[in-house]
Amino acid sequence: MGDYGGIGAPVRALKDLFPLLFQLASAKDVSVAEVMEATKGQLLWNVNFSRMAQDWEMSSFADFYSLIYSVRPNRQQEDALWWSPASKGIFSVRSFYKALTQEPIIQFPWKKIWHHKAPPKVSFFVWTASLGKILTTDNLRKRRIIIADWCCMCKGAGESMEHLLLHCDIARSLWNEVFGRLDMASVMPKTVEAALACWASLRGRQPIKAIWKMIPLCIMWCLWQERNERTFEDQARSMEELRALFFRTLCSWAIAVDFNGMALQEFLVSIVPT
């Protein structure tokens, strides 16, 4: 599942546009020529997946096939490598350096913060965190409060907002737990704002999308709860207990989601393939 885009056009990898389908692809490293067939003037794509599509995945499959069938490869011109950061498509050290150092323009993810079923106090906390205003150690020191600059979670680096919610060993383990259960690989962005902005919208059944939207907020909220209990109550959960807190909290928030008249447990059973 490779890239698409014409000469001089933005190139997007299909695995980035359809990450869940990429995980289901039987062959992940095939070229376009290996899956494309031309029969009597008709173009056919022979893309195989490891299993049949579930109900909530049908829209993703439909979007995928609509996209690849909308592209007509130019058989009059040989394939060539195109370096997209350069206007002429030719690699240069200058364009490479610019691509590495250029800060991406991120639109503030207000919909990811406010448009979901999580409690309002959680939305307010994540909104404050995305603005860099929660009272982590580095922000307290900026207010001239004398306090040791260390992370009570990993007992290591100084406690900044990004470290506590994204990059701390404890935080990274909790994020990886979620990604691992979904069979997804991810590199954590630099900031909380970027992490929320890049949290992909999920296609499929509405209840599943509603739960999916709450996952990053739930992780950050549980990490903040754990940090405060360690700081003020001198109580620490094990990693297993912290994972249980996350799943228990997410399930309690899911009560606000409409599962078409079913209870959460009944809905989860109904989507398990038989």
Residue pairs with C-beta under 8 A, 6 or more apart in sequence:
1 13
1 14
1 15
1 18
1 21
1 22
1 25
1 28
1 30
1 47
2 13
2 14
2 30
2 31
2 32
3 11
3 12
3 13
3 14
4 11
4 12
4 14
4 67
4 68
4 71
5 11
5 12
5 84
6 74
7 82
7 89
8 82
8 87
8 89
10 84
11 82
11 84
14 22
14 64
14 67
14 68
15 22
15 28
17 67
18 60
18 63
18 64
19 184
19 200
20 57
20 60
20 184
20 202
21 49
21 57
21 60
21 61
21 64
22 28
23 183
23 184
24 49
24 50
24 51
25 47
25 48
25 49
25 50
26 48
26 49
26 50
27 34
27 48
32 73
35 45
35 46
35 47
36 43
36 44
36 45
36 46
36 73
37 43
37 44
37 45
37 46
38 44
43 69
43 72
43 73
45 65
45 68
45 69
47 68
51 273
53 60
53 61
54 271
54 273
55 204
55 205
55 271
56 203
56 204
56 205
56 208
56 271
57 203
57 204
58 204
59 203
59 204
60 203
60 204
63 203
80 89
81 89
82 89
83 89
83 90
83 91
83 92
83 95
85 95
85 96
85 98
85 99
86 92
86 95
104 194
106 193
106 194
106 197
107 197
108 130
108 193
108 197
109 130
109 193
109 196
109 197
109 199
110 127
112 196
112 197
112 199
112 213
112 216
113 123
113 126
113 127
113 130
113 196
113 217
114 123
114 127
115 213
116 123
116 210
116 213
116 214
116 217
117 210
117 213
117 214
117 253
117 254
117 256
117 257
118 214
118 217
118 218
118 221
118 253
119 253
122 217
122 218
122 221
123 217
125 134
125 220
125 221
125 224
126 192
126 196
126 216
126 217
126 220
126 221
128 134
129 161
129 165
129 192
129 220
129 224
130 192
130 193
130 196
132 139
132 161
132 192
133 139
134 161
134 224
136 159
136 160
136 161
136 163
136 164
137 147
137 148
137 149
137 150
137 151
137 158
137 159
137 160
138 149
138 158
138 159
138 160
138 161
139 161
140 147
141 147
141 149
149 158
149 159
150 156
150 157
150 158
150 159
151 157
151 158
151 159
151 163
151 164
151 168
152 159
152 227
152 230
152 231
153 164
153 168
153 169
153 170
153 171
153 223
153 226
153 227
153 230
154 168
154 169
154 170
156 168
156 169
157 163
157 168
159 227
161 192
162 190
162 191
162 192
163 171
164 171
164 223
164 224
164 227
165 171
165 192
165 195
165 219
165 220
165 223
165 224
166 172
166 175
166 188
166 189
166 191
166 192
166 195
167 188
168 223
170 223
170 226
170 239
170 242
171 219
171 223
172 188
173 239
174 219
174 222
174 223
174 242
174 243
174 246
175 186
175 188
175 219
177 243
177 246
178 215
178 219
178 246
179 185
179 186
188 195
189 195
189 197
189 198
192 220
195 216
196 216
199 213
199 215
199 216
201 209
202 208
202 209
202 212
202 213
203 209
205 271
206 258
207 257
207 258
207 259
207 260
207 267
208 271
210 254
210 257
211 250
211 254
211 257
214 250
214 253
214 254
215 250
218 246
218 249
218 250
218 253
219 246
221 249
222 242
222 245
222 246
222 249
225 245
226 236
226 237
226 242
226 245
229 235
229 236
229 237
230 236
237 245
251 264
254 264
255 264
257 264
259 266
259 267
260 267
262 270
